[in-house]
Amino acid sequence: MTLSTTGWVDGAVMPDRYTQAGEEVSPPLTWSNPPDGVTSFLLIVHDVDATNADGTTDTLHWMVWNIPASSRGLAEHARQGPEVDGMRQISVTGPYYRGPAAPATGPEHHYVFDLYALDATIDVPAVGATVPQTRAAVIAAMAGHVRGKATLVGRFKYSAPK
C-alpha cells in the first residue's frame, strides 16, 4: 500500500498552504494497492519531534478513522466536524486538521502521515473524552486489525523573520 500527496514530495518541506503559516488546509492525500480484506482506513498525522504536556506522547495533528474501504484518498481542505460521512476525526485542538507549526527558533519538525488499512471499523466516538483518551481508545481498538500501513512524511518550521 502506498500513500502520497500532490502537495509535496515524500520527506520534503511542506508548503505553507498546509501549515499554520499559511491557509492550514489539509493536504490532498491518495492511496493505492490496499491489502485484501480491508473494512476501513485510519489516518494518524503526528509531529514526531514535539511532545505534549505529559512529555510522553507526540503531538496529534489529525486523526481520521472509519474512512470507507472504497476510499482511495481524502480531498484537500477536508470537511470539519467530529463525524463527516461516517468518518470521525480529532486533532489536539478540535475535530479538524491542525497544520504544522514548528517554531522558527528550533529545528525542523517531521510530520508523519500514517495510514492504516483495517479489517474492522473503530467504534470510538470523536466526542465525549479528552483527545489523549480518544486517541488511546482508537489505538487500542485497532490492535489486531491492521492489514497494512503506508507512511508519508512532510517537514516544516516557520521561517525566521527577515
N, C-alpha and C positions, 0 to 999 in steps of 0.2 A: 504494500500500500504506500502511496506517495501523497504528500501534502505540499501544495505550492500556492504562490500568490503572484499576481502581476504587479504588485506594489513594489517589490524589491527582489533581489537575488538572495537565495538562502544564505544566511550568515552575514549579509551586508547591512549597511546602515539603513534604517527605516526612514522614509521620507516624513517630513514634519506633518504632512496631512494626517497621518495615523497616530500622532503623538499629541501630548498636551501643549506642545509648542505651536501646533497648527490647529486643524479642524477637529481633531480627536475622533475621527470616524473609524469604525472597524474596517480592516483591510478586506479585500475580496479574497476568499480562500476557495481552493478547489482540491479535490482528492480523487484518486483513481485506484483501480485494482484492489478493492477491499476483499478480504477473505470471504469464503462461503460461510453461510450461517449467521450473517450479521442481522441483528434486530434493530440496533440503534447505534449512533455515534455519540461521543462525548469529546468536547474540546476544552482543554485547560490552557490558558495563557498566563504565564507567570514570569516574574522578574527574578531570575535565579541569583542575582547579585544583591538583592535587598531582602532584609528580614523584617518581619512585623514586630510590633512592640514586645511580643513574647520571646523574640530572639531565636525562635526555633523554626518558624515556617517562612517560606519566601512570600513575596507579595503577589496576591492573586489579582490579575488584571481583567480576567474574563473566564467564566466557566459556563459552558452551554451543554446541557445534557438532554437526552431523548430526541436528538436530531434523527429524523426518519432514516431508515436503512436505504431508501431510494435516493436520498440526497447525495449529491456529489460536490457540494460546496455551500458556502454562506456568502451572500452578496455583500458588497461594500456598503457600509453605513447600515448595518443590520438594525432591524426594529428593536426598540427598547421595551422593557417590561418584564416582570417576573415569569410570565408564561406567554409565549407567542407561537401560535400554530402548533401547540402541543409541546414545544421545546421550552425548557426552563433555563434561566440564566441569572447569574450574580457576578459581582465584582467586589472589590474591597470597599467600594463607595455606593453601590446600588445595583439594580437589575439591568445592567448595560455594560458595554465595552468601556474599559478605562484605559486610555492611551498611556504610553510610556512617558516618564518624566524624570529621568536620571539627572541630578543636578550638574551644572557646568563645572563645579569645583572638584568633582571626583572623577573616577574612571567611567568609561563607557559601560553601560549595563547590557546584559543579554536577555532578551525577551523570547522565551521559548513557547512555541505553539505545539502542544502535544495533542494529537487526535487519536482517540481510541475507538476501535471497532468492537462492539459488544454483542453478545448473543442474548441480551436481555435489555429491558428498559429499566430505568432507575426510578423507583418510587420514593423520591425525596422531594418535598416541596421547596420552592425557592424562597418562601417567606415563612416566618414563624420561629426562626432560630437565628443566632448570630452567623455571620459569614464564615468564621472558622468552624463552627459546628456544622453548618450545611456542607461545607467543603469536605470535612472529615466523614460525614454521613454518606456523601456521594462516593468518595474514595472507598469506603468500606463496602458499599453496595455493589461496586463494580468488581470487587475481588472475586476471582474465579470465573469471570465472564468476559475477559479480554481475549479477543480473537486476533487482534492485530494492532499495530501502533505505527504512526508516522509523525515525524517531527520537522518543524520549520523554525529557524532562528532569525531574529532581527536584532540589530544593535542600535543603541541610542544614548545620547546625552545632550543636554542643552548646550548650545554654542555659547561661549563666553562673550559678553558684550564687548563691542569694539569701540 
